[in-house]
Amino acid sequence: MRLLLDSQVLLAVVRKDVAAKLGSAIDLLLRSPANDKIISAASLWEIAIKHRLSKLHFALPLEDFPGYFTSMGFDLLAVDHRHAIERLANELQTRDPFDRLLLAQCQVEGLLLVTIDRALKIHPLAWRPA
């Protein structure tokens, strides 16, 4: 599977508490070498904004996040014009532009969004445990 990880999932990976924070199904999903794990620049941007507002704190310097994730075999996905203008087949009832952008990336790139966000995990583009 090709999986796009939302910011909450990335934060759990950085803090090394995926199973505790997200559950064993997501932990197994992320550990499986059969799955492509992808990180959006939008999620890194969202994390950086919250860090600069002192809402998030990390032992790992923010500028090391991309290298940290790529060293774990995760791929980085840039935001481009297709993602910005994509009309979602199932529009999300949210005011969060990051959520909408992640779903647009999933639709354009053929990805499933891995999230624990209640508003997002019911969307057809969200990954669901079997």
PADO-93764 format. One record per residue (C-alpha): residue number from 1; residue in three letters; x, y, z. Coordinates in pm, 1 decimal. Each point is the difference from the previous one (the first is absolute). Layout:
BEGIN
+-----+------+----------+----------+----------+
: pos : code :       xx :       yy :       zz :
+-----+------+----------+----------+----------+
: NUM :  ALA :        X :        Y :        Z :
...
+-----+------+----------+----------+----------+
END
This chain:
BEGIN
+-----+------+----------+----------+----------+
: pos : code :       xx :       yy :       zz :
+-----+------+----------+----------+----------+
:   1 :  MET :      0.0 :      0.0 :      0.0 :
:   2 :  ARG :    102.5 :    357.4 :    -60.1 :
:   3 :  LEU :    -62.0 :    192.3 :    320.8 :
:   4 :  LEU :      9.1 :    371.6 :     76.7 :
:   5 :  LEU :     60.4 :     62.5 :    370.2 :
:   6 :  ASP :   -167.0 :    294.0 :    169.6 :
:   7 :  SER :    178.0 :    221.0 :    251.7 :
:   8 :  GLN :   -130.5 :   -187.1 :    307.2 :
:   9 :  VAL :    147.5 :   -321.5 :   -136.2 :
:  10 :  LEU :    332.2 :    172.0 :    -71.2 :
:  11 :  LEU :     12.7 :    139.7 :    351.1 :
:  12 :  ALA :    -53.4 :   -346.9 :    146.3 :
:  13 :  VAL :    281.6 :   -133.9 :   -220.5 :
:  14 :  VAL :    238.5 :    275.1 :    116.4 :
:  15 :  ARG :    -93.3 :    -61.0 :    362.8 :
:  16 :  LYS :     35.8 :   -375.9 :    -51.0 :
:  17 :  ASP :   -341.6 :    -77.0 :    143.3 :
:  18 :  VAL :   -202.6 :   -108.2 :   -302.7 :
:  19 :  ALA :   -158.3 :   -306.5 :    161.0 :
:  20 :  ALA :    -87.1 :    186.1 :    321.4 :
:  21 :  LYS :   -140.4 :    311.5 :   -169.1 :
:  22 :  LEU :   -146.0 :   -142.4 :   -320.9 :
:  23 :  GLY :    -68.3 :   -366.4 :     67.5 :
:  24 :  SER :    150.1 :   -329.2 :   -109.4 :
:  25 :  ALA :   -169.1 :     -3.2 :   -343.9 :
:  26 :  ILE :    175.3 :    321.4 :   -106.0 :
:  27 :  ASP :    324.1 :   -116.7 :    160.8 :
:  28 :  LEU :     -8.8 :   -320.1 :   -209.3 :
:  29 :  LEU :    -94.6 :    199.6 :   -309.8 :
:  30 :  LEU :    303.4 :    225.1 :     38.8 :
:  31 :  ARG :    235.4 :   -289.7 :     72.5 :
:  32 :  SER :   -100.2 :   -195.7 :   -309.8 :
:  33 :  PRO :    262.8 :     24.7 :   -275.9 :
:  34 :  ALA :   -277.7 :    -67.6 :   -253.7 :
:  35 :  ASN :   -146.4 :    347.1 :     60.5 :
:  36 :  ASP :    131.6 :    321.1 :   -151.1 :
:  37 :  LYS :      0.0 :    259.2 :    276.7 :
:  38 :  ILE :    -20.3 :    356.6 :   -128.6 :
:  39 :  ILE :     26.7 :    332.7 :    179.9 :
:  40 :  SER :   -144.8 :    318.6 :   -142.0 :
:  41 :  ALA :    187.2 :    326.9 :     15.9 :
:  42 :  ALA :   -335.9 :    135.0 :    121.8 :
:  43 :  SER :     24.5 :   -211.1 :    317.2 :
:  44 :  LEU :    355.2 :    117.1 :     63.8 :
:  45 :  TRP :   -119.0 :    357.8 :    -53.0 :
:  46 :  GLU :   -286.1 :    -48.0 :    248.3 :
:  47 :  ILE :    237.6 :   -148.3 :    259.3 :
:  48 :  ALA :    247.4 :    285.4 :    -53.3 :
:  49 :  ILE :   -271.4 :    262.3 :     52.3 :
:  50 :  LYS :   -115.9 :   -163.1 :    324.1 :
:  51 :  HIS :    361.0 :    -34.5 :    117.9 :
:  52 :  ARG :     70.3 :    367.8 :    -66.1 :
:  53 :  LEU :   -315.5 :     91.5 :    193.3 :
:  54 :  SER :    138.5 :   -208.7 :    291.9 :
:  55 :  LYS :   -289.4 :   -247.4 :    -24.8 :
:  56 :  LEU :    236.9 :   -290.3 :    -72.0 :
:  57 :  HIS :    343.3 :    -82.1 :    139.6 :
:  58 :  PHE :    246.5 :   -263.2 :   -118.9 :
:  59 :  ALA :    337.9 :   -140.7 :     94.3 :
:  60 :  LEU :     74.5 :    -30.1 :   -373.4 :
:  61 :  PRO :     69.5 :    335.5 :   -168.5 :
:  62 :  LEU :   -273.4 :     91.3 :   -247.0 :
:  63 :  GLU :    245.2 :     32.6 :   -289.3 :
:  64 :  ASP :     98.8 :   -364.9 :     52.0 :
:  65 :  PHE :   -353.7 :   -133.4 :    -53.8 :
:  66 :  PRO :     27.8 :    -59.8 :   -377.6 :
:  67 :  GLY :    327.6 :   -191.6 :     33.5 :
:  68 :  TYR :   -131.1 :   -193.9 :    297.8 :
:  69 :  PHE :   -302.5 :   -120.6 :   -194.4 :
:  70 :  THR :    189.6 :    -80.2 :   -319.6 :
:  71 :  SER :    255.4 :   -198.8 :    204.3 :
:  72 :  MET :   -295.4 :   -211.6 :    117.8 :
:  73 :  GLY :   -100.8 :    -69.3 :   -360.3 :
:  74 :  PHE :   -279.9 :    256.5 :    -20.7 :
:  75 :  ASP :    -39.2 :    202.6 :   -319.9 :
:  76 :  LEU :    -60.1 :    374.7 :    -11.2 :
:  77 :  LEU :   -275.3 :    147.9 :   -217.3 :
:  78 :  ALA :     14.6 :    363.4 :   -107.3 :
:  79 :  VAL :   -314.4 :    208.5 :    -36.5 :
:  80 :  ASP :    -65.2 :    105.9 :   -358.2 :
:  81 :  HIS :   -263.1 :    180.7 :   -201.9 :
:  82 :  ARG :   -203.8 :   -316.3 :    -64.2 :
:  83 :  HIS :    -44.5 :    -52.7 :    373.1 :
:  84 :  ALA :    -91.2 :    363.9 :     58.0 :
:  85 :  ILE :   -282.8 :      9.8 :   -253.5 :
:  86 :  GLU :   -131.4 :   -357.5 :     17.9 :
:  87 :  ARG :   -374.9 :    -25.9 :     51.7 :
:  88 :  LEU :    -65.7 :   -280.6 :    246.0 :
:  89 :  ALA :   -251.6 :   -262.7 :   -104.9 :
:  90 :  ASN :   -129.1 :      0.2 :    359.7 :
:  91 :  GLU :     51.8 :    348.7 :    137.4 :
:  92 :  LEU :     99.8 :      8.1 :    364.5 :
:  93 :  GLN :   -192.7 :    207.5 :    250.2 :
:  94 :  THR :    301.5 :    165.2 :    158.5 :
:  95 :  ARG :    152.6 :    341.2 :     16.6 :
:  96 :  ASP :    351.3 :   -140.7 :     31.9 :
:  97 :  PRO :    187.2 :     67.1 :   -325.2 :
:  98 :  PHE :    266.2 :   -259.8 :     88.5 :
:  99 :  ASP :   -261.6 :   -275.6 :     26.3 :
: 100 :  ARG :   -149.8 :     93.3 :   -335.4 :
: 101 :  LEU :    343.8 :     14.5 :   -162.0 :
: 102 :  LEU :     93.6 :   -345.5 :    131.4 :
: 103 :  LEU :   -320.0 :   -146.1 :   -140.9 :
: 104 :  ALA :     60.7 :    172.7 :   -334.1 :
: 105 :  GLN :    348.7 :   -152.4 :     -8.5 :
: 106 :  CYS :   -149.9 :   -341.9 :     71.0 :
: 107 :  GLN :   -248.5 :     37.9 :   -282.9 :
: 108 :  VAL :    256.3 :    128.0 :   -253.4 :
: 109 :  GLU :    276.4 :   -244.1 :     94.9 :
: 110 :  GLY :   -210.1 :   -311.8 :     69.0 :
: 111 :  LEU :     77.8 :    -12.4 :    373.3 :
: 112 :  LEU :   -189.3 :    -89.6 :    315.7 :
: 113 :  LEU :     18.7 :    240.1 :    293.3 :
: 114 :  VAL :    109.2 :   -153.2 :    330.7 :
: 115 :  THR :   -156.3 :    206.0 :    276.1 :
: 116 :  ILE :   -166.2 :    -21.4 :    338.1 :
: 117 :  ASP :   -186.1 :    328.2 :    -51.0 :
: 118 :  ARG :   -372.8 :    -73.9 :     40.3 :
: 119 :  ALA :    -96.8 :    244.9 :   -275.7 :
: 120 :  LEU :    246.3 :   -155.8 :   -246.5 :
: 121 :  LYS :     -9.0 :   -372.3 :     71.0 :
: 122 :  ILE :   -357.6 :    -29.7 :   -129.5 :
: 123 :  HIS :     93.7 :    145.5 :   -339.5 :
: 124 :  PRO :     14.1 :   -249.1 :   -292.3 :
: 125 :  LEU :    367.0 :     87.9 :    -56.7 :
: 126 :  ALA :     94.6 :    -99.1 :    356.5 :
: 127 :  TRP :    160.4 :   -335.5 :     82.0 :
: 128 :  ARG :   -216.0 :   -231.7 :    205.8 :
: 129 :  PRO :    115.1 :   -308.2 :    188.4 :
: 130 :  ALA :   -114.4 :   -326.8 :   -153.7 :
+-----+------+----------+----------+----------+
END
